[in-house]
Amino acid sequence: MVKMDYDKDSEILKALGHSIRLKMVEGLMNGNECNVNKIVDNLQIPQSTVSQHLKVLKTSGIIACRKEGVRTCYRVIDKRVMNIMEILKR
């Protein structure tokens, strides 16, 4: 039986508790990886708002980023979050 880390798990659930962040995670899972400009274009929200939400997801360990020249590319790295998203789609 896997022991839960209640503090970490609650932080993940809090991070997923906003509709924009759920959309962002879903988009990053579907497209594998993308940058801020693509997220802004897809969600039609200001770049500053996207950056704030990405910070929450990154701080929670849900996503990671890598630099590609001047662009920063984001991707989902937490397998549990991928499972949570699949459950929510049912």
Secondary structure as GFF3:
##gff-version 3
##sequence-region A 1 90
A	DSSP	alpha_helix	6	15	.	.	.	ID=ss1
A	DSSP	alpha_helix	19	31	.	.	.	ID=ss2
A	DSSP	beta_strand	34	35	.	.	.	ID=ss3
A	DSSP	alpha_helix	36	43	.	.	.	ID=ss4
A	DSSP	alpha_helix	47	59	.	.	.	ID=ss5
A	DSSP	beta_strand	63	68	.	.	.	ID=ss6
A	DSSP	beta_strand	71	76	.	.	.	ID=ss7
A	DSSP	alpha_helix	79	89	.	.	.	ID=ss8
###
